[in-house]
Amino acid sequence: MPFQKKIKYRTRFGESIILKLREEKRSSEEFEIYLSQLSLEELIGLKLELSAKMFANNKFYGFPLWKAMPKIVKDALLNFALRATSSQREAAIFLGIDQSHLTQMIKKFKIDMEIIDLTKKSDILNPQNLNVDLVPLP
């Protein structure tokens, strides 16, 4: 009888982004497989192209995209690093910056550390947090 792995993404302090998006029906295992095959550059380009199609002539009217991108990317990296590591020290090492710079970035990007503490520890980076059950296929 064939078996399929059933993976439950759970963390000690909260949900992973994968679980959150799956519960909101905005992601699936199949979608994540396709997504994992794209480079970060391809993913950003795809997202921009899809977003531009919502506007006439593929333009983001009045949005300073070039100027905003570094802040958008740094905010995403900072949030991920803080959730995926067990301490601010580890997050700083992960990002390749010193701890005082990390503290400055947390203040600059107005990161709510109480929310970060609730969703700490990424299942993706820590396989020990994965709960894998074998489920028979129908």
Buried (B, 14 or more C-beta within 10 A) or exposed (E): EEEEEEEEBBBEEBBBBBBBBBEEEEBEEEEEEEEEEEEEEEEBEEEBEEEBEEEEEEEEEEEEEEEEEEEEEBBEBBBBBBBBBEEBEEBBBBBEBEEEEBEEBBEEEEBEEEEBEEBBBBBEBBEEBBEEEEEEEE
